[in-house]
């Protein structure tokens, strides 16, 4: 039970995973997340991280930017997934 332990000890019950975020500037009004190659890259990234990480891709609501965030047990895999998705967005000609 953790109720009788200090928060400093309770907070150490998990080990943080490597997390990386990349922001890609896009043209105003562009919709690169709708491009087939981008959707395929996102699906491949999700499959690669299945069971050992997570992926979050979103368009900013305040600026023309797409944020690509991945977190996982294997930092090399996290970086690879982010790079592949970022390349797909750039290849879609929307950046």
C-alpha angles and dihedrals in degrees: 000000000000101000093091095048128086117259090244089064096039091053090060093063091101134044113229115238126226108273127187131185128196124186119205120196112223135188114273108267094014118140106199093154087070093059114109094229090052093049089048091050091050091050090049091049092050090050092049092052095041109137095359106058149350140249131211123186120177142155114238116248094213106040139025094266136119115210119211113193127176131177128184150136093264112059092195091055091047091054092045093052092049092048094049094049092045091051090050091052091049092046090053085070092236100116 
